[in-house]
């Protein structure tokens, strides 16, 4: 098994944010050169997350939605039902990726995904993420620690977009927000998740999705994932 070419995928379903974030941190701190890379797909309960450089003025009126200060880059963003989040836990040193290459691979995956629905999407040089006609479709925020990435992307699929009016998303005042369901694209997470996985694997140069048995052969194979996220 070539760890540089293989990736393990976890499908978490719907979870609250905090336990999953804490599990990401713990996984990244405990992994070593023999630990397999992973992608975690999840749908979160409603939450605003504020990046390390986040400014309070971008939190306009969070009201009943909790705000969590986190360790990724970027400003404030929203996660909630109907949004597909993909966390990328990658040993970028082993993979031979720079941070800019990783960001490009993620953004290109979303662009190619939308091309399959005949929707023209593109990144912006001044603001990470992917946009359609100036409206933000996908947010992106990463943290690199010990040569490994965590956090990832949040793709709006079919959700209530009202909470975005309570913030300046990613610090962009007045930015419009869109989602795949409103663009003639996927209307469910179950439809778009396998398509996104294929694009991510292609752009990140993974040729194989690792089986659970193969995952057991790598280090950190007894990581207490279910225990850490059971309260989610």
Secondary structure, DSSP 8 states (H G I E B T S, - for coil): --TTTEEEEEEEEEE-HHHHHHHHHHHHHH--TTB-EEEEEEEE-SEEEE-TT--GGGB---TTS-EEE-SSSSSEEEE-TTEEEEEEE-BHHHHT--HHHHHHHHHHHHHHHHHTTT---EEETTEEEEEETTEEEEEEEEEEETTEEEEEEEEE-S---GGGGGB-GGG-TT--B--GGGGTS--SHHHHHHHHHHHHHHHTT--EE--HHHHTTSBTTT--HHHHHTT-
